[in-house]
Every structure is written in structure tokens, then in C-alpha cells.
Amino acid sequence: MPTFEYAPAPESRAVVDVDSTYGLFINGDWVDGRGTAFKTVNPATEEVLADIHEASPDDVDLAVKAARTAYTRVWSRMSGADRGKYLFRIARILQERAREFAVLETLDNGKPIKETRDVDIPLAAAHFFYHAGWADKLSYAGYGPDPRPHGVVGQIIPWNFPLLMLAWKVAPALATGNTIVLKPAETTPLTALLFAEVCQQAQLPPGVVNIVTGAGDTGQAIVDHPGIDKIAFTGSTGVGKMIARSIAGTRKKATLELGGKGANIVFDDAPIDQTVEGIVRGIFFNQGHVCCAGSRLLVQETVADEVVRRLQRRLSTLRVGDPLDKNTDVGAINSRAQLDRITSLVDAGEAEGAERWDNGCALPQRGFWFRPTLFSGVTQTHRIAQEEIFGPVLSVLTFRTPQEAVAKANNTPYGLSAGIWTDKGSRILWMADQLKAGVVWANTFNQFDPTSPFGGYKESGYGREGGRHGLEAYLKGSI
Ligand code: NAD
């Protein structure tokens, strides 16, 4: 299909000052980490952005103690209305500094600027606004007349939506009166560290939010620390299971938001052009680095050829390249390790007999890239139908009846999301009732809102984030 060139439309980097080195944010101040420093790179260019200190177990101990003191002396004594004022302040600062956050997130993560600008940062601010409103209304939330916070919570987040995952965790924890030790992912620490500056700017009392950087060992030190009352983790199912094992038999609470292998189900009466856009949004948004991505397309046999043909045409128009360019649709893969994981699963798909197609676009010389890819002829037993690829790769399967669609959609160890595309409201309701997924979208996909609870079934984890349900996880008497 003929494509036409767009003139480059790069967003300026000038709004961001990246320091050469970042320490840890403990008790409202920057301190040196005692672990081994590591580097964070721009995945689109492999340029080193900054040296990041690693928090050792002793540093984590310092952070937990700071959070405990802030909890007992200040935060647990403050009224909900006053806590809410800090959240409103943080939300407004995020909005004021939105462009700076969007550019920094794109540099550190590799995702397109149009996504950080239009999705990640506005939604992060929206989470703070939403939870600010709850802070003085907790007695009316349905958790008893005087719901109490856990105390000090340890929060560990992944690299796919760095600031947004921080907001999903920090906003409800603060609104409910907990204090925090948070660890961002090792490949994307920069927006969390800029958020530490926002806490200072908002004059949040020292120790209420502490941010420690590092990889799995630092995360483990948070999980194991006896001063932590609750763990909130978002990441892979493998690490989630390790955390569940570590805290078993202790008094620590946990919420786990883990992986997924979402089914996007297309019936023959669906409006095809709209559906194709929804399928693209479902799996190629954020390079497919989305836990609830619609990575398995289940399409009714009678329209399968047409849907695949139209999808291929649409995928050929996706613009892959410089994430800072405002016309870019698909950015860089976040790390070499993730690129290797995607490549090995895609190779397995081919070896097991599925038919591989990609859009053949040119890729930049440096950095980590993967072409939008589609597999047809996929069967239930193929690894690409069972395992989370976490990249821009769609597996297409077919079905004949709604019952078969449900059986195939539920045939996965995960249960995070699903999508249904059909003209019939009754079929949507029947399907939604049968699907074992925490979120079911109808005639749309990957829509997020702070008021709407999000979470999984089975190996996708337990607990909910967002909405009234999400508050529960940060209040005593809950999971
Ligand atoms: P990961 O599990 O490797 O890492 C997640 C976080 O855990 C990182 O901060 C990492 O440093 C830390 N960590 C690693 N080992 C640890 C340990 N032993 N103890 C404590 N912390 C440890 O996952 P990832 O590759 O960063 O993220 C991708 C995964 O996250 C995917 O599986 C995706 O589906 C999932 N995810 C889920 C949701 C959700 O809401 N359900 C949202 C986003 C991502």
C-alpha cells in the first residue's frame, strides 16, 4: 500500500534537565545509596541518561524508618481533608509540569510522546485528583465509620507505565493515610525521581513518600523488611509468586497486579473498521508493553480472512521510530532484555508452525526495536497463545460459536482483561458474565479511568486498583 512521508515533528528535549547522577529520596531529602550504582539508558538511542544509586538493605531500612516516623508523628494524625489538600497540590503540579514529565518518560521508557503526553501524564494527574476527593470521605466509602490505614506500605512498580503505575499506587495510599517506600523499575527510574521533586514542591511532610532505586534485590529488601505492613506490587507473575511466598505466614498484606494474555473477541456482526482500530489499540499501544493488552485475537471464522487482511493494511501504516516525534505510533522496546524475550517467543511461534507476518517497516540503526507483527494459524497449544509476549505481537485464533469463544478466551492461566466486539447488547452481557477477566471492554479496548477498578483473576493477581474498590486495599481489615 502506498504510504506518504510526514515531515519530522520532534518534541523538544529542552524542557527537561536530566542530572548526571541520582541518589535516593529518603525523609524528604536526597541521600547516597550504598549499593552498586547502575545506568538508565534511552532505549531509542542507547544513550546513557544518568547514573542511578542502588539502595542496599540498610538504605531500605532507613527509608522504612523514615516512613514509620512520618506515619506515627504526622500523616496518621492529619485529617482526611488536610491530606486531600496535599493530593490536590500534587495533581496540579503534575499538570503544570506535564510537558517535562512527558518528555522525560519518553526518553527513559521509549514510548511515543503522543502517548506520554495524552495518556500517561494526564491519567497520572487524574489519579491524584480522584483520590484527593476521597481523602475526607473515607467514612462514607462502605468500609465502616472509621476505616484505618495499614501504616507503612512498600510499593514496587514495573517499567511499562512508570509514572502512571506510581500514581496508581501512591495516590490511594496517601489518600487513605499510609506512608510509602516506593521502588520504580530499574530501567525507568527517572520520572519517579522527578516525582520526588514534586513531593518537595508540594511541601509534603518529610518521610511520607520515600523513593528508593534498584533492581530485584532492592525490591526483595522492601518485601522482607519487618517494618512494612503491606506490599503493593505490579509486575510479572513470576516475581508476584515469589513475593507471595516471602510474605506467607507474616502479618503483611499484599495486592498483586501481574501479567495477562487478554482475549479480544470479534464477532461477525462487529463494525469492522472500528474493530480494526480497537484491535490495533489493544495490542500495539505502548509497543504492546501492556499487562491487559489484547494479545490474543479471537475472530469468528466467517470474517477472519477479512479482519486479518484489513489489519495488515492498517499495520502497514503504523509509524515506528523516534519516540519524541509527535507522528510516531510505535516507539522503542524498553530494554535489550525485553527485546530478546520478544524475539525468542516470536521465533518459537514460527518454529511451532504459526504463520508470521510483519509490516516490513525500516527500523532505526541504534536502539531496541521490533516491527508490528501478526501471527495467523495460531492454535491453543502454541506458546504464543499461552505466554505473555509483552511486545507488539498479535496472535490470531478463530472460533465458530460464542461458547467456543468463551472456552478459548478462558483457556489461559491469566485473567486480567478481555474485549468483545459485536452489534448485540445481549451477547455482550452474556459473554461478559462468562469471561474470567477482571476487566471486560465492549466495542472498545484499553480504556482507563481512575474511578474504575482494575485487577485480575487467577495468575493475573489479586486486589483491585482504582475506584472505591481500590481504596479497600489500603485500609485495615482488607486483603
Ligand atoms: P518484573 O516482575 O520483572 O519487575 C517488576 C518490579 O519488580 C521491578 O521494579 C523489579 O525491579 C521488581 N522486582 C524484581 N524482582 C523482585 C523481587 N525478587 N522482589 C521484589 N521486587 C522485585 O516485571 P517487569 O518486567 O518490570 O514488568 C512487566 C510485567 O508487569 C508484565 O508481566 C506485566 O503484565 C506486568 N504488569 C501488570 C500490570 C497489572 O496491573 N496487572 C500492570 C503493568 C505491568
Residues whose N, C-alpha, C, O or C-beta is under 5 A from the ligand:
A	BS01	NAD	I156 I157 P158 W159 K183 P184 A185 E186 G214 A215 G216 G219 Q220 T234 G235 S236 T237 V239 E257 L258 G259 G260 C291 S460
